[in-house]
């Protein structure tokens, strides 16, 4: 009878060791895959983006991890900003009915006559691209969209990239992300 007890104990001991070994190995594989996934991130090429608005609606996060970025070097600091004011605005004021952004994410600050600075409030921005479209159509294109990697969950297959009509979203090395539109010498 003792032989059965020893066999059972030995079986339980071996099973425990095997389970522990598989768990540690699985954690190692998981850690290695996360380290590899962190080397590449999703990035929007602003030269390909057609401001379709899908970044706001197709991201798995709500609100979207895509936000508007302002390339200050390209901006003309115009009083009549195509990214801030609606094309048919009655006045050049900060009244909600005159603003292009549906969430008032663009803050307009007076510098000196006739110049204003436009700052994006990331918490309010939903990535709808209305301001980017206005800036591209009636301005110099200083506003563009960018995936914010401190918000993005870095999905294996980006839900926005799947439906992007201009194929503007690609994986890039993490070290190449967050480049401002005006600083690129060539498109991604």
N, C-alpha and C positions, 0 to 999 in steps of 0.2 A: 503494500500500500504506500509505503514511503516513496517508492519510485514514481508513482503517479503524481504525488504532491511535488516532488522535485521537478518533474517534467512540466507540470502546470506553472510552477514558480519560474522556471527557466523560460517557458513560453511567454509569460507575462513580462518578464524582464527584457527579453529580446524584442517583444512587440513595443514596449515602452521606448527602448533605445531607437528602434526603427522609426517610430512616430516622431520622436524628438529630432532625429537626424533629418527626416523629411521636412519638418517644420523649419528648422534652421536653414536648410538648403533653399526652401521656398522663399523665406525672407531675404536671403542673399540674391536670388534671382529677381525678386520684386524690387529690391534696392538698386540693383544694376540696371533694370529696365527703366526705373524712374530717373536715374542719373543720365541715361542715354536720351530719354525723352526731353530732359531739361536742356539739352544742347541745341535743340531746334525749336523754334517758336513760329507761330503764324504771324504774317506781316502783310499789310495792304500796300500794294504799289500805287501811289497816288497818281502816277502817270497813266495807269490803265483804268483806274476807278471811274465809273460813269455816274456816280451819285444816285443809284437806283433806289436807295432807301432800305434795301433788304438787310443791311447790317443791324438795323434797329429791330427788325421783326424776326429774323432767323437765328439769332444767337441763342444758345441754350440758357443763357443767363438773362434775367430781367431785372434791371435794365441791362442792355447789351454791354459787353466788354469793349466795344468799339466807341471811341470818343473823337471829337473834333480836336485838332491841333492847329495852333496858329504859328506859322513861320514868320516871325516878326521882321526878319531881314527882307522879305518879299513885300511886306505890307506898305501901302501908300498912306496909311493912317487917315483915310479920307473921311470927310464929314458925311458924304453920301456913300456909305459902304453897302455894296451889293449883298454881302453875307449877313449884314445886320438888319437892314431895312427891307421891307417888302417893296417890290418894284412899283406898286401903285399906292405907296404910303402917302397920306395927305400931308404929313409934316415930317420933318427930320427930328423927331423927338423920341424919347425912350418909352413912350406909351405902348402898352401891350399890343394894341391894334396895329401899330406900325412895325413891330418887330417880326422878322422872318422866322426866328426860332420858336417852336411851339412850347418850349419849357423855360424860356428866358435864360438860357445857359450862357449867352454872350453878354458880358458886362462892358458897357461903353464908358470910358473915362476921358474927360476933357484934358488935352495937353496944352494947346494954345490955338488960337484961331488960325486956320480952319481945321486943325488936326485933333483926332481922337485916337485913343488906344483901345483895342478890343481884346478882352481877356476871356477865355473859356472857363466856365465853372464846371469842372469834370463831374461833380456830383449831380448836377442838373442835366448834363448832356446825355441824350439817349442814342446817339449815333445815327440819326435820321438823314443826315447829309443835306438838309435843306439849305443850311448856311454855306456849305461847300459848293453846292450847285449855284447858288447866287453869286458867290465870290468868283467862281470860275467863269460864269456867264457875263458878269458885269464888272469884274475886277481883275486883279492880277494873279489870282489863284493862291493866295497866301494861306487859306484855310484848306485843310485836308483831313481825311480820316486816318486813324491809327488804332491798332489793337493794343489795349493797355494790358501788359503782361502781368501786372500785379493784381489784376482782376480776372483775366482769362484763365480758364482751367486747362488750356492746351490740349483740347480733345484730339484723339488720334486722327479723326476725320472731322475737320471743322464744318459745322452745319452751315455756316455762311459761305464758305469756300465752295461747297457742293452746289449752291444755287446762284453763285455770283455770275451774272451774264457776261462780264468782261474778263473773267479769269484773272482778277486782280489780287487774289489772296493766295499766297504761297508760303511754304515753310522756308525759313532762313535760319542761319546760325544765330544763336542768342547774342553773340557779340556784334552782329550786324543790325540788330533791331533798334528801334527808336531813333532812326536818322530822320532829321527834319527835311522836308521837301526841298528847301532852298540850298541845303548843304550837299545834295547828291550831284555828282558830276555826270552820272548816267543812271537811267532807270534800273530797277532791280531785275 
